[in-house]
Amino acid sequence: MPVRTVEPLHLRLLRSLRDEGAVSRAELGDRLQMPRPRLLAELERLVGLGYVAEAGLAASRGGRRSTLVELNPQLRFAAVDLGASSIDVEVVDGRLEPIAAYTESADIRNGPKVTLQRVNELLHKARVDGAYERLHAVGIGVPGPVSFRDGVPVSPPIMPGWDRFPVRELLTREHGCPAVVDNDVNIMAIGERHGGVAHSVDDFLFVKIGTGIGCGIYLSGEVYRGTDGCAGDIGHIQLDSHGPTCSCGNVGCLEALFSGAALARDANAAARNGSSPALAERLSIRGAVTALDVAESAVEGDVACIQLIRDGGRRVGSVLAGLVSFANPSMIVIGGGLAQLGHILLAEIRSVVYRRSLPLATGNLPVVLSELGARAGVAGAAVLASDVAFGEAS
């Protein structure tokens, strides 16, 4: 497991103000356990750089009122979450509270130039609308493997044309500020750790089940990305050597058996062969059925749809059981578009994980749905953006 590194004082200070808000110098010194002269000198430096500002007087406690300090209210970060079929963009302040937000459908297969041009258009619209005068950093997540060090996607199976495209360099040049690029599952895990159900949990797995399947890994309070940035790519673990061909070119991967695309494929088959009356009816009306149709039909009691969800949960659970035995996390969080399948999916995943993993590893292991839901990605991208901006203050 990774060893937690000692953070520089300026990072600890800025993150504390980001996460806890305005505070007196004395309280901040106690929180960071720093000698007052050193703290005051660092605060003065950060005020000069424009990262910190005074925030008025604290409430009276009978004596002289302390002056509060806070992050500069003019700090702005851009957070972008690219999905296979969507773009989510937020501009946030230093406390990561949204100032402007945009969501729209998109197709990642249109390539990086078209997709990133649209991202830039949305960010420029936010500026015109008054959300910011200048950005201090941009964080972006993409639905494929990423070299975190280089800021580029690497051979992403569902992102044709994106291999080694200089995403970080383009965003830095366009907006005149540092940028950071990660995969979509990692930023969702970061978001959930910062402001969701995994807040303060140091060892957990965030499993995104959507168009693809991936896993964000937190170990000892840090995201674990692996040597080259592809840790957690569980969607391409093989479950069936005779299974369907996956987007990665192999056969029988988890993602090929259960994901948004796989579920839509199986749902349309169930509609056409008559095993699901509810899906057959929807197919006759609209010409195709989706994962959402499966979720809604399962709620209505359609047996075939319930079975499709259970089969998917069993497959995800079997992979997660192996990860639990290997990494012994203290929590598993389920997110992504197929989390809308709800309790049926969650119950099946839990059942398999608890049944197939050792009791010592599962005795205190909650398996829960994401608290942030669709916003987990932009929330995590905002955290990454603020971290890279704060790193510039060294």
NORSUL-V689548 format. One record per run of one state. SS is the DSSP state (~ for helix, > for strand, _ for the rest). FROM is the first residue (numbers start at 1). TO is the last residue. Records with the same first field share a line. If there is no record, write none. Layout:
SS=FROM-TO  FROM-TO
This chain:
_=1-8  21-22  33-35  50-51  58-66  72-75  83-85  94-97  106-107  111-111  129-136  143-145  148-151  154-166  176-177  196-203  210-212  220-221  224-233  237-237  239-244  246-250  252-252  258-259  274-276  287-290  300-302  328-330  336-336  342-342  357-358  363-365  370-372  392-394
~=9-20  25-32  36-49  108-110  112-128  167-175  184-195  234-236  254-257  260-273  277-286  291-299  303-327  337-341  343-356  359-362  373-391
>=23-24  52-57  67-71  76-82  86-93  98-105  137-142  146-147  152-153  178-183  204-209  213-219  222-223  238-238  245-245  251-251  253-253  331-335  366-369
